[in-house]
């Protein structure tokens, strides 16, 4: 079975996820924290911290993103991930910054920490676990989604 070709933002997300493992974070791509929102990467840290990373492959990609501020209430830290050629001066200084490629990344700036409320953290952690488990099951048994839905 051929793997689909990854888009530039997906390649950045892969490098980000690989890098976050060095910090003992686990991550899922294209996570939906709430209806109408879809973050590129949500990462869960060893102490339960939750980070959101939005991957932007171009100036136009960044400038067309009007939802990013809605993601701030769903994480302890928020980051942009861009490649080395991205004009980083466009990115808000009060957010985190990660330079990435398809294979790795480097955190250049931590965004400010804004601790989630305990109830929201519990909800997100449970959604994260269920999402990751469904993806693993679909990977191990591709027909399961057809039987039971996504």
Secondary structure by P-SEA (a helix, b strand, c coil): cccccccaaaaaaaaaaaaaaaacccccccccccccccccbbbbcccbbbbbbbbbccaaaaaaccccccccccccbbbbbbccccccccccccbbbbbbcccccccccccbbbbccaaaaaaaaaaaaaaaaaaaaaaacccccccccc
